[in-house]
Amino acid sequence: MEKQVNAEEFVERFMSGSLEHLVPTRSPVKIFRLSDIAPYLKIPIPPIFLGYNLVVHITEGYFKHQIGPQTYLVQAPAILISNYGNISAIKSVDKSAQGYCILIKDNAMTSLFREQEILHIFTISPLLNLSSEDSQDLYQLLRLLYGELHAVTPYWELSESLLKSALLKVIKLSASTKIVNRKQEIAMLFKQLVHKNFLKEKRLDFYADKLAVSVNYLNRCVSAVFKRSSKELILEVLIMHSQLLLSESTKSVADIAFELEFADPSYFSRIFKKNVGMSPSAYRNQFK
């Protein structure tokens, strides 16, 4: 439905000034220094569908970032993580922020990590606050990764090892070092499936069949992990994508409601306001 935003397009659309220092790499993993990004961002940045898994390690300063319906104030030292499929927006940023921003293609994640490891990474709370010592250890790994990926002749095998070491360090620092249990696994896989199929499939039995579980068990897993029902999570994804359409297209609110298969635009507007805190029209007007 909506177009994924790649790194080059992000720079073109949402940054200003002299950006010659932001040389894109062809690697499925991209890393940038926050000091090369923060001063040039056109804030606020509206919701976008970023075509990457995102990891931001901030060592100085702060930024405010929305992932799905939730907004996080990220103050150094900390890590923000958002997996591929999320709609995200940048609300504000400290122009003097320091640290690194890493963009990882989904195929790179699956080639580097086992499924259980990926589930570990993305069951971590999006925001992880760090001690100064742990932040410095992670910074050294990312500094080496930056140097390797921006070398004249990058050594991809070394870059893979450095990236994997950095993300495993993040797992170790989080509460996710324990084995992901069956309920967590089902809930996370359900969320991934919803992001991929929400437009065509809103029936719970479709997702239950895909995961080889009953609808009742699926509901119990989702409720235990995300503290909301399976239907509420599907609706949340729909509202996230409606935010993207409102900020990026000129379609009417009614057309967006019908595109997302809401039978009644009035019902869509009520649900949108309940989840976002303002009407669809008021939300769109923020970006004019």
VEXLUM-134146 format. One record per atom (N, C-alpha, C): residue number from 0; residue in one letter; x, y, z. Coordinates in steps of 0.05 Angstrom, whole numbers. Atoms other than C-alpha are relative to their C-alpha. Example, Ala and Ser with C-alpha at 12.3 -4.5 7.8 and 13.67 -1.06 7.14 Angstrom:
% VEXLUM-134146
REC num residuo      u      v      w
REC   0       a     18    -24      0
REC   0       a    246    -90    156
REC   0       a     18     24      0
REC   1       s    -16    -24     -1
REC   1       s    273    -21    143
REC   1       s    -15     22     14
***
This chain:
% VEXLUM-134146
REC num residuo      u      v      w
REC   0       m     17    -24      0
REC   0       m      0      0      0
REC   0       m     17     25      0
REC   1       e    -17    -23     -1
REC   1       e     49     54     23
REC   1       e     29     -7     -7
REC   2       k    -27      4      8
REC   2       k    119     63     -2
REC   2       k     19      1     23
REC   3       q    -20      0    -20
REC   3       q    177     45     42
REC   3       q     20     23     -6
REC   4       v    -19    -22      3
REC   4       v    225    103     54
REC   4       v     28    -11      5
REC   5       n    -28     10     -4
REC   5       n    299     85     43
REC   5       n     17     23     10
REC   6       a    -17    -20    -13
REC   6       a    358    122     72
REC   6       a      5     25    -18
REC   7       e     -5    -23     18
REC   7       e    372    165     10
REC   7       e    -25     18     -2
REC   8       e     24    -16      2
REC   8       e    299    187      5
REC   8       e     -5     15     26
REC   9       f      3    -14    -25
REC   9       f    297    204     79
REC   9       f     17     25      1
REC  10       v    -18    -23      1
REC  10       v    357    250     70
REC  10       v    -11     22    -18
REC  11       e     10    -19     20
REC  11       e    326    283      9
REC  11       e    -25     14     10
REC  12       r     26    -12     -7
REC  12       r    257    294     40
REC  12       r      0     14     27
REC  13       f      3     -9    -28
REC  13       f    270    307    114
REC  13       f     25     14     11
REC  14       m    -24    -14     -9
REC  14       m    339    340    118
REC  14       m      6     23    -18
REC  15       s     -7    -24     15
REC  15       s    366    407     96
REC  15       s     29      8      6
REC  16       g    -28    -10     -4
REC  16       g    433    443     89
REC  16       g     19    -16    -16
REC  17       s    -21     14     14
REC  17       s    499    416     64
REC  17       s      2    -28     11
REC  18       l      1     28    -10
REC  18       l    493    340     68
REC  18       l     20    -18    -15
REC  19       e    -20     15     14
REC  19       e    555    319     29
REC  19       e     13    -21     18
REC  20       h    -13     18    -19
REC  20       h    581    285     92
REC  20       h    -16    -26      3
REC  21       l     16     24     -3
REC  21       l    523    234     89
REC  21       l      2    -16    -26
REC  22       v     -5     16     24
REC  22       v    552    187     37
REC  22       v    -14    -27      4
REC  23       p     14     25     -4
REC  23       p    504    128     28
REC  23       p     18    -24     -7
REC  24       t    -15     25      6
REC  24       t    534     57     29
REC  24       t    -19    -20    -13
REC  25       r     17     21     13
REC  25       r    509     -2    -12
REC  25       r     -6    -24     18
REC  26       s      3     22    -19
REC  26       s    511    -47     48
REC  26       s    -29     -3      9
REC  27       p     26      3    -12
REC  27       p    446    -77     76
REC  27       p     -2     11     28
REC  28       v     -1    -13    -26
REC  28       v    469    -46    141
REC  28       v     12     28     -4
REC  29       k    -10    -28      2
REC  29       k    478     30    145
REC  29       k      3     11     28
REC  30       i     -4    -12    -26
REC  30       i    506     69    203
REC  30       i      8     29     -4
REC  31       f     -6    -28      2
REC  31       f    508    144    213
REC  31       f      6     11     28
REC  32       r     -4    -14    -25
REC  32       r    534    189    268
REC  32       r    -23     20      4
REC  33       l     22    -19     -6
REC  33       l    478    228    302
REC  33       l      9     28     -4
REC  34       s     -9    -28      4
REC  34       s    522    290    299
REC  34       s     -1      8    -29
REC  35       d      3     -6     29
REC  35       d    517    284    223
REC  35       d    -29      2     -9
REC  36       i     29      1      7
REC  36       i    441    278    225
REC  36       i    -16     22     15
REC  37       a     17    -16    -17
REC  37       a    411    317    283
REC  37       a     -2     29     -8
REC  38       p      2    -29      6
REC  38       p    429    389    262
REC  38       p    -15      6    -25
REC  39       y     11     -5     27
REC  39       y    398    380    193
REC  39       y    -29    -10     -3
REC  40       l     27     11      3
REC  40       l    331    347    208
REC  40       l    -21     22      0
REC  41       k     23    -18      1
REC  41       k    267    384    189
REC  41       k    -21    -10     19
REC  42       i     18      9    -21
REC  42       i    229    375    254
REC  42       i    -26     16      0
REC  43       p      4     29     -5
REC  43       p    176    350    264
REC  43       p     -2    -15    -26
REC  44       i      2     18     23
REC  44       i    182    292    215
REC  44       i    -25    -16      3
REC  45       p     25     14     -2
REC  45       p    114    262    199
REC  45       p      4    -31      0
REC  46       p     -3     29      1
REC  46       p    100    187    204
REC  46       p      9    -10    -27
REC  47       i    -10     13     24
REC  47       i    138    145    154
REC  47       i      2    -30      4
REC  48       f     -5     28      0
REC  48       f    145     72    137
REC  48       f     29     -5     -8
REC  49       l    -28      4      5
REC  49       l    220     63    144
REC  49       l      6    -29     -8
REC  50       g     -5     27     10
REC  50       g    245      4    104
REC  50       g     22    -15     13
REC  51       y    -22     12    -15
REC  51       y    293    -19    158
REC  51       y     -8     -7     28
REC  52       n      0      1    -29
REC  52       n    301    -44    228
REC  52       n     18     23     10
REC  53       l    -14    -25     -9
REC  53       l    324     17    268
REC  53       l     11     -5     28
REC  54       v    -12      0    -26
REC  54       v    373     20    326
REC  54       v     14     27      3
REC  55       v    -13    -25     -5
REC  55       v    393     87    355
REC  55       v     13     -1     28
REC  56       h    -15     -2    -25
REC  56       h    447     93    409
REC  56       h      8     29      5
REC  57       i     -6    -28     -6
REC  57       i    449    163    439
REC  57       i     18      2     24
REC  58       t    -19     -3    -22
REC  58       t    508    182    482
REC  58       t      0     28     13
REC  59       e      4    -28    -10
REC  59       e    494    257    490
REC  59       e    -25     11    -12
REC  60       g     24    -13     10
REC  60       g    429    296    484
REC  60       g    -25    -16      3
REC  61       y     26     13     -2
REC  61       y    358    273    473
REC  61       y    -14      2    -27
REC  62       f     19     -3     22
REC  62       f    304    262    420
REC  62       f    -26    -12      8
REC  63       k     26     11     -5
REC  63       k    230    247    420
REC  63       k    -10    -14    -25
REC  64       h      5     17     23
REC  64       h    209    190    375
REC  64       h    -26    -15      4
REC  65       q     25     15     -1
REC  65       q    140    160    360
REC  65       q      4    -26    -15
REC  66       i      0     27     13
REC  66       i    136     85    345
REC  66       i    -29    -10      4
REC  67       g     28      8     -2
REC  67       g     65     64    328
REC  67       g    -15     22     16
REC  68       p     16    -19    -15
REC  68       p     18     97    378
REC  68       p     15     13     23
REC  69       q    -14     -8    -24
REC  69       q     71    109    432
REC  69       q     23     19     -7
REC  70       t    -22    -19      3
REC  70       t    119    168    438
REC  70       t     20     -3     23
REC  71       y    -21      5    -20
REC  71       y    186    159    474
REC  71       y     18     24      1
REC  72       l    -21    -20     -5
REC  72       l    231    212    504
REC  72       l     26    -15      5
REC  73       v    -25     16     -1
REC  73       v    301    183    492
REC  73       v     22     19      9
REC  74       q    -21    -17    -11
REC  74       q    353    215    537
REC  74       q     25    -16      5
REC  75       a    -26     14     -2
REC  75       a    427    196    536
REC  75       a      7     -6     29
REC  76       p     -6     21     19
REC  76       p    454    146    550
REC  76       p    -23    -20     -2
REC  77       a     23     18      4
REC  77       a    401    102    519
REC  77       a      1    -12    -28
REC  78       i      3     13     26
REC  78       i    381     57    461
REC  78       i    -30      0     -7
REC  79       l     28      3     10
REC  79       l    317     61    419
REC  79       l      1    -21    -22
REC  80       i      1     21     19
REC  80       i    298      0    378
REC  80       i    -28     -1    -12
REC  81       s     26      3     14
REC  81       s    243     -6    325
REC  81       s      3    -20    -22
REC  82       n     -3     21     21
REC  82       n    233    -67    282
REC  82       n    -14      8    -26
REC  83       y     11     -5     26
REC  83       y    216    -66    208
REC  83       y    -31     -5      1
REC  84       g     30      2      1
REC  84       g    141    -55    195
REC  84       g    -13     21     17
REC  85       n     12    -21    -17
REC  85       n    130     -1    247
REC  85       n     -1     27    -16
REC  86       i      1    -28     10
REC  86       i    107     69    228
REC  86       i     12     17     22
REC  87       s    -13    -16    -21
REC  87       s    150    120    263
REC  87       s      2     29     -9
REC  88       a     -2    -29      5
REC  88       a    158    196    269
REC  88       a     20     12     20
REC  89       i    -18    -14    -19
REC  89       i    209    243    300
REC  89       i    -13     26      8
REC  90       k     14    -23    -11
REC  90       k    177    295    344
REC  90       k     18     24      5
REC  91       s    -20    -21     -7
REC  91       s    238    334    368
REC  91       s     27    -13      3
REC  92       v    -27     11     -3
REC  92       v    313    327    372
REC  92       v     19     22     10
REC  93       d    -22    -18     -8
REC  93       d    372    359    407
REC  93       d     20      2    -22
REC  94       k    -18     -4     23
REC  94       k    414    389    351
REC  94       k     29     -9      6
REC  95       s    -27      7     -7
REC  95       s    477    372    390
REC  95       s      2    -30      8
REC  96       a      0     28     -8
REC  96       a    459    298    400
REC  96       a     24    -15    -12
REC  97       q    -23     16      8
REC  97       q    516    248    396
REC  97       q     -8    -30      2
REC  98       g      5     29      0
REC  98       g    517    173    382
REC  98       g     -2    -11    -28
REC  99       y      2     13     27
REC  99       y    499    127    324
REC  99       y    -28     -8     -6
REC 100       c     26     10     11
REC 100       c    438    109    282
REC 100       c      6    -22    -19
REC 101       i     -6     23     17
REC 101       i    439     40    251
REC 101       i    -26     -9    -14
REC 102       l     22      9     16
REC 102       l    392     18    195
REC 102       l      7    -28    -11
REC 103       i     -6     27      7
REC 103       i    388    -57    182
REC 103       i    -23    -12    -17
REC 104       k     20     12     17
REC 104       k    351    -89    124
REC 104       k    -10    -27     12
REC 105       d     12     24    -13
REC 105       d    304   -146    144
REC 105       d     15    -26     -8
REC 106       n    -14     24      9
REC 106       n    342   -197    101
REC 106       n     27     -3     14
REC 107       a    -25      2    -15
REC 107       a    406   -179    138
REC 107       a     -4    -10     28
REC 108       m      6     10    -27
REC 108       m    373   -192    205
REC 108       m     -3    -30     -1
REC 109       t      5     29      1
REC 109       t    350   -261    183
REC 109       t     24    -16     -7
REC 110       s    -24     14      7
REC 110       s    418   -279    155
REC 110       s     20      0     23
REC 111       l    -19     -2    -22
REC 111       l    455   -257    218
REC 111       l     -9    -14     25
REC 112       f     11      9    -26
REC 112       f    409   -282    273
REC 112       f    -20    -23     -4
REC 113       r     21     20     -1
REC 113       r    368   -343    290
REC 113       r    -26     13      8
REC 114       e     26    -12     -6
REC 114       e    293   -332    299
REC 114       e     -2      7     29
REC 115       q      2     -6    -29
REC 115       q    299   -337    375
REC 115       q     16     25      7
REC 116       e    -15    -25     -6
REC 116       e    353   -283    375
REC 116       e    -14     24    -10
REC 117       i     15    -23     10
REC 117       i    311   -237    332
REC 117       i    -23      6     18
REC 118       l     22     -4    -19
REC 118       l    252   -248    379
REC 118       l     11     13     26
REC 119       h    -12    -13    -23
REC 119       h    299   -230    437
REC 119       h      3     30     -5
REC 120       i     -6    -28      6
REC 120       i    319   -165    403
REC 120       i    -25     17      0
REC 121       f     24    -16      4
REC 121       f    248   -143    388
REC 121       f    -21     -5     22
REC 122       t     16     -1    -24
REC 122       t    217   -164    454
REC 122       t     11     19     21
REC 123       i    -10    -21    -17
REC 123       i    262   -113    486
REC 123       i    -19     24     -2
REC 124       s     15    -25      1
REC 124       s    224    -50    505
REC 124       s     14     18    -20
REC 125       p    -13    -18     20
REC 125       p    235      1    449
REC 125       p     21     18     12
REC 126       l    -19    -18    -13
REC 126       l    271     45    500
REC 126       l     15    -15     22
REC 127       l    -17     13    -20
REC 127       l    330     18    540
REC 127       l     20     20     11
REC 128       n    -19    -19    -12
REC 128       n    366     65    588
REC 128       n     25    -15      9
REC 129       l    -26     13     -5
REC 129       l    440     50    599
REC 129       l     15     14     22
REC 130       s    -20    -13    -18
REC 130       s    493     62    651
REC 130       s     22     12    -18
REC 131       s    -21    -12     15
REC 131       s    552    104    629
REC 131       s     20    -21     -9
REC 132       e    -20     21      7
REC 132       e    598     43    630
REC 132       e    -10    -17    -23
REC 133       d     11     17     22
REC 133       d    552      0    587
REC 133       d     -3     16    -26
REC 134       s      2    -17     23
REC 134       s    540     58    540
REC 134       s     27      3    -14
REC 135       q    -27     -3     12
REC 135       q    615     67    530
REC 135       q      8    -26    -14
REC 136       d     -7     26     13
REC 136       d    624     -8    515
REC 136       d    -14     -3    -27
REC 137       l     15      2     25
REC 137       l    569     -6    462
REC 137       l     11     20    -20
REC 138       y    -11    -21     17
REC 138       y    597     59    434
REC 138       y     25     -9    -15
REC 139       q    -25     10     12
REC 139       q    664     26    421
REC 139       q     -5    -20    -22
REC 140       l      7     19     22
REC 140       l    632    -30    381
REC 140       l    -11     14    -24
REC 141       l     12    -14     22
REC 141       l    591     18    340
REC 141       l     20     18    -14
REC 142       r    -21    -16     12
REC 142       r    651     63    328
REC 142       r     16    -17    -20
REC 143       l    -14     19     18
REC 143       l    688      3    298
REC 143       l    -17     -7    -24
REC 144       l     18      7     22
REC 144       l    627    -16    257
REC 144       l     -2     24    -20
REC 145       y      1    -23     17
REC 145       y    622     55    230
REC 145       y     25      2    -17
REC 146       g    -25     -1     15
REC 146       g    696     55    211
REC 146       g      2    -21    -22
REC 147       e     -2     21     20
REC 147       e    690    -11    175
REC 147       e    -19      4    -23
REC 148       l     20     -3     22
REC 148       l    626      4    136
REC 148       l      6     24    -17
REC 149       h     -7    -24     15
REC 149       h    654     72    114
REC 149       h     29     -1    -11
REC 150       a    -26      3     12
REC 150       a    722     45     94
REC 150       a     -1     -1    -30
REC 151       v     -2      1     29
REC 151       v    745     49     22
REC 151       v     -8    -27    -11
REC 152       t      7     28      7
REC 152       t    741    -27     17
REC 152       t    -10    -14     25
REC 153       p     11     13    -24
REC 153       p    694    -51     72
REC 153       p      3    -30      0
REC 154       y     -2     28     -4
REC 154       y    704   -121     99
REC 154       y    -26    -10     12
REC 155       w     27      5     -9
REC 155       w    632   -146    104
REC 155       w     -1    -21     23
REC 156       e      0     20    -21
REC 156       e    648   -207    146
REC 156       e      7     12     28
REC 157       l     -7    -13    -25
REC 157       l    680   -163    199
REC 157       l    -23     18      9
REC 158       s     23    -17     -7
REC 158       s    621   -114    196
REC 158       s    -23    -17     12
REC 159       e     21     18    -11
REC 159       e    573   -173    207
REC 159       e      6     -7     29
REC 160       s     -8      7    -27
REC 160       s    612   -194    268
REC 160       s     -3     23     20
REC 161       l      2    -23    -18
REC 161       l    614   -124    297
REC 161       l    -30      6      6
REC 162       l     28     -5     -3
REC 162       l    539   -114    285
REC 162       l    -13    -20     19
REC 163       k     11     21    -17
REC 163       k    522   -181    316
REC 163       k      9      4     29
REC 164       s    -10     -4    -27
REC 164       s    566   -166    376
REC 164       s    -15     23     14
REC 165       a     14    -23    -11
REC 165       a    532    -99    386
REC 165       a    -28     -7      8
REC 166       l     27      7     -6
REC 166       l    462   -127    383
REC 166       l     -2    -21     22
REC 167       l      0     20    -22
REC 167       l    479   -186    428
REC 167       l      6     14     26
REC 168       k     -6    -17    -24
REC 168       k    507   -134    477
REC 168       k    -26     13      9
REC 169       v     26    -12     -7
REC 169       v    439    -99    474
REC 169       v    -18    -20     14
REC 170       i     16     21    -12
REC 170       i    404   -165    489
REC 170       i      9     -5     29
REC 171       k    -11      5    -27
REC 171       k    450   -177    548
REC 171       k     -7     22     20
REC 172       l      6    -22    -18
REC 172       l    436   -108    576
REC 172       l    -30      2      7
REC 173       s     29     -1     -4
REC 173       s    361   -118    571
REC 173       s     -9    -22     18
REC 174       a     12     21    -16
REC 174       a    314   -162    609
REC 174       a     -6    -25    -17
REC 175       s      8     22     19
REC 175       s    310   -209    548
REC 175       s     20    -22     -1
REC 176       t    -20     22      1
REC 176       t    368   -255    566
REC 176       t    -13    -27      6
REC 177       k     13     26     -5
REC 177       k    319   -308    589
REC 177       k    -12    -10    -26
REC 178       i     11     13     24
REC 178       i    291   -357    538
REC 178       i    -28     12     -6
REC 179       v     26    -10      8
REC 179       v    232   -329    499
REC 179       v    -20    -23      3
REC 180       n     18     22     -4
REC 180       n    173   -370    522
REC 180       n    -20     -2    -23
REC 181       r     18      6     22
REC 181       r    119   -399    477
REC 181       r    -20     23     -4
REC 182       k     20    -22      2
REC 182       k     68   -344    492
REC 182       k     13     25    -13
REC 183       q    -14    -23     12
REC 183       q    119   -289    476
REC 183       q      5     -5    -30
REC 184       e     -6      6     28
REC 184       e    139   -324    411
REC 184       e    -25      2    -17
REC 185       i     25     -2     15
REC 185       i     66   -331    388
REC 185       i     -8     29     -3
REC 186       a      9    -28      1
REC 186       a     50   -258    406
REC 186       a     18     16    -20
REC 187       m    -18    -15     18
REC 187       m    112   -231    369
REC 187       m     -4     -8    -29
REC 188       l      5      9     27
REC 188       l    100   -274    308
REC 188       l    -27     10    -11
REC 189       f     26    -11      8
REC 189       f     27   -252    307
REC 189       f      3     29     -8
REC 190       k     -3    -28      6
REC 190       k     48   -179    308
REC 190       k     14      4    -27
REC 191       q    -14     -1     26
REC 191       q     97   -191    250
REC 191       q    -19     -6    -23
REC 192       l     19      7     21
REC 192       l     42   -225    210
REC 192       l    -20     21     -5
REC 193       v     20    -21      3
REC 193       v     -7   -169    223
REC 193       v     12     23    -17
REC 194       h    -13    -22     15
REC 194       h     43   -117    196
REC 194       h      2     -8    -30
REC 195       k     -3      9     28
REC 195       k     50   -159    132
REC 195       k    -27     -4    -14
REC 196       n     25      9     13
REC 196       n    -23   -178    121
REC 196       n    -24     17      8
REC 197       f     23    -14    -12
REC 197       f    -67   -126    157
REC 197       f    -20     10    -21
REC 198       l     19    -11     19
REC 198       l    -97    -97     94
REC 198       l    -19    -21    -12
REC 199       k     17     21     12
REC 199       k   -122   -163     65
REC 199       k    -13    -18     21
REC 200       e     10     19    -20
REC 200       e   -132   -202    129
REC 200       e     -4     13     27
REC 201       k      6    -10    -27
REC 201       k   -166   -178    192
REC 201       k    -13    -21     18
REC 202       r     13     22    -15
REC 202       r   -196   -245    213
REC 202       r     20    -14     18
REC 203       l    -18     13    -19
REC 203       l   -165   -276    275
REC 203       l      6    -29     -8
REC 204       d     -5     28      7
REC 204       d   -174   -346    248
REC 204       d     21     -3    -21
REC 205       f    -22      0     19
REC 205       f   -127   -329    190
REC 205       f     27     -2     14
REC 206       y    -26     -1    -15
REC 206       y    -71   -312    239
REC 206       y      3    -25     17
REC 207       a     -2     24    -17
REC 207       a    -87   -370    285
REC 207       a      8    -24    -17
REC 208       d     -8     22     18
REC 208       d    -83   -419    226
REC 208       d     29      2     -8
REC 209       k    -28     -4      8
REC 209       k    -17   -389    204
REC 209       k     19     -8     22
REC 210       l    -17      6    -23
REC 210       l     11   -399    274
REC 210       l     -6    -27     12
REC 211       a      8     28     -9
REC 211       a    -22   -468    283
REC 211       a     -8      0     29
REC 212       v     11      0    -28
REC 212       v    -58   -448    347
REC 212       v    -29      7     -2
REC 213       s     28     -8     -1
REC 213       s   -130   -436    367
REC 213       s     -3     30      3
REC 214       v      4    -28     -3
REC 214       v   -160   -367    366
REC 214       v      1      8     30
REC 215       n      0     -5    -29
REC 215       n   -170   -371    442
REC 215       n     28      1     11
REC 216       y    -28      0     -9
REC 216       y    -97   -388    453
REC 216       y     15     24    -10
REC 217       l    -12    -24     11
REC 217       l    -75   -333    406
REC 217       l     -7     25     17
REC 218       n      9    -23    -17
REC 218       n   -117   -283    446
REC 218       n     14      1     27
REC 219       r    -13      1    -26
REC 219       r    -87   -307    511
REC 219       r     30      9     -2
REC 220       c    -28     -7      4
REC 220       c    -16   -300    484
REC 220       c      4     30     -4
REC 221       v     -2    -29      6
REC 221       v    -27   -230    456
REC 221       v     -6     17     24
REC 222       s      8    -15    -24
REC 222       s    -62   -206    519
REC 222       s     22     -1     21
REC 223       a    -21      3    -21
REC 223       a     -6   -233    564
REC 223       a     24     17     -7
REC 224       v    -25    -14      8
REC 224       v     50   -200    524
REC 224       v     -5     30     -5
REC 225       f      4    -27      8
REC 225       f     19   -136    496
REC 225       f    -21     15     17
REC 226       k     21    -11    -18
REC 226       k    -36   -124    549
REC 226       k    -23     12    -16
REC 227       r     24     -7     15
REC 227       r    -89   -116    495
REC 227       r     -8    -23    -17
REC 228       s     10     22     15
REC 228       s   -131   -161    453
REC 228       s     12     -2    -28
REC 229       s     -9      4     28
REC 229       s   -113   -189    384
REC 229       s    -14     20    -18
REC 230       k     15    -19     17
REC 230       k   -168   -147    352
REC 230       k     10     29      4
REC 231       e    -10    -27     -6
REC 231       e   -142    -84    387
REC 231       e     27      5    -13
REC 232       l    -26     -3     13
REC 232       l    -72    -97    360
REC 232       l     -3      4    -30
REC 233       i      5     -4     28
REC 233       i    -98   -104    289
REC 233       i    -10     28     -5
REC 234       l     10    -27      2
REC 234       l   -137    -40    298
REC 234       l     22     21      3
REC 235       e    -22    -19     -5
REC 235       e    -75     -5    325
REC 235       e     17      2    -25
REC 236       v    -16      0     25
REC 236       v    -36    -25    262
REC 236       v    -15     16    -22
REC 237       l     16    -15     20
REC 237       l    -93      2    218
REC 237       l      2     30      5
REC 238       i     -1    -28     -7
REC 238       i    -93     68    255
REC 238       i     28     12     -6
REC 239       m    -27     -9      7
REC 239       m    -17     74    248
REC 239       m      3      5    -30
REC 240       h     -2     -4     29
REC 240       h    -22     65    173
REC 240       h    -18     22    -10
REC 241       s     17    -23      8
REC 241       s    -79    115    169
REC 241       s     14     26      6
REC 242       q    -16    -24     -6
REC 242       q    -33    166    202
REC 242       q     20      5    -23
REC 243       l    -18     -3     23
REC 243       l     17    153    146
REC 243       l    -14     11    -24
REC 244       l     15     -9     23
REC 244       l    -36    162     93
REC 244       l     -9     29      3
REC 245       l      9    -28     -5
REC 245       l    -62    226    125
REC 245       l     23     20     -4
REC 246       s    -22    -19      2
REC 246       s      7    257    127
REC 246       s     13      1    -28
REC 247       e    -14      2     25
REC 247       e     31    234     58
REC 247       e    -18      1    -25
REC 248       s     17      0     23
REC 248       s    -30    233     13
REC 248       s    -21     22      1
REC 249       t     21    -20      1
REC 249       t    -85    281     -9
REC 249       t    -28    -13      0
REC 250       k     25     14      0
REC 250       k   -139    228     -4
REC 250       k    -18     11     23
REC 251       s     18     -9    -21
REC 251       s   -201    247     36
REC 251       s      0    -19     23
REC 252       v      2     17    -23
REC 252       v   -212    220    105
REC 252       v    -18    -24     -6
REC 253       a     18     22      8
REC 253       a   -270    179     77
REC 253       a     13    -20    -18
REC 254       d    -14     18     18
REC 254       d   -227    150     22
REC 254       d     20    -17     15
REC 255       i    -19     15    -16
REC 255       i   -174    130     72
REC 255       i    -14    -21     17
REC 256       a     15     19    -16
REC 256       a   -226     98    116
REC 256       a     -9    -24    -17
REC 257       f      9     22     18
REC 257       f   -253     57     57
REC 257       f     24    -17     -9
REC 258       e    -24     14      9
REC 258       e   -182     39     34
REC 258       e      9    -20     22
REC 259       l     -7     18    -22
REC 259       l   -169      9    103
REC 259       l    -23    -18      8
REC 260       e     23     17     -3
REC 260       e   -236    -26     98
REC 260       e    -16      5     26
REC 261       f     19     -8    -20
REC 261       f   -273     12    152
REC 261       f    -27      5    -15
REC 262       a     26     -3     14
REC 262       a   -347      7    132
REC 262       a    -12     28      2
REC 263       d     13    -25     -6
REC 263       d   -365     74    162
REC 263       d     22     21      6
REC 264       p    -20    -21     -6
REC 264       p   -319    137    158
REC 264       p     -3     13     27
REC 265       s      5    -12    -27
REC 265       s   -352    164    221
REC 265       s     12    -18     22
REC 266       y    -12     19    -19
REC 266       y   -332    101    259
REC 266       y     30      2      0
REC 267       f    -29     -3      3
REC 267       f   -261    108    232
REC 267       f      9     25     15
REC 268       s     -8    -25    -13
REC 268       s   -258    180    256
REC 268       s     -2     -2     30
REC 269       r      3      3    -29
REC 269       r   -283    161    326
REC 269       r     23    -17     11
REC 270       i    -22     18     -9
REC 270       i   -232    104    332
REC 270       i     27     15     -2
REC 271       f    -24    -15      3
REC 271       f   -177    149    305
REC 271       f      4     20     23
REC 272       k     -3    -20    -21
REC 272       k   -191    204    355
REC 272       k      5    -14     27
REC 273       k     -4     14    -25
REC 273       k   -195    153    412
REC 273       k     29     -9      3
REC 274       n    -27     11     -1
REC 274       n   -126    125    394
REC 274       n     21     22     -2
REC 275       v    -21    -20      5
REC 275       v    -89    188    371
REC 275       v     -4     26     17
REC 276       g      5    -23    -17
REC 276       g   -123    242    413
REC 276       g    -10     24    -15
REC 277       m     11    -22     17
REC 277       m   -148    285    355
REC 277       m    -13    -12    -24
REC 278       s     14     10     24
REC 278       s   -191    279    293
REC 278       s     20     -4    -23
REC 279       p    -18      4     23
REC 279       p   -161    255    227
REC 279       p      6     27    -14
REC 280       s     -5    -25     13
REC 280       s   -169    325    198
REC 280       s     20     17     15
REC 281       a    -18    -15    -17
REC 281       a   -134    358    257
REC 281       a     28    -12     -2
REC 282       y    -27     13      2
REC 282       y    -78    307    252
REC 282       y     13      8    -26
REC 283       r    -11     -7     26
REC 283       r    -69    321    178
REC 283       r     10     29     -1
REC 284       n     -7    -29      1
REC 284       n    -67    397    189
REC 284       n     27      6     13
REC 285       q    -26     -4    -13
REC 285       q     -4    389    232
REC 285       q     22      2    -21
REC 286       f    -22      3     20
REC 286       f     36    374    169
REC 286       f     -3     18    -24
REC 287       k      3    -19     22
REC 287       k     11    430    124
REC 287       k     18     24      3
***
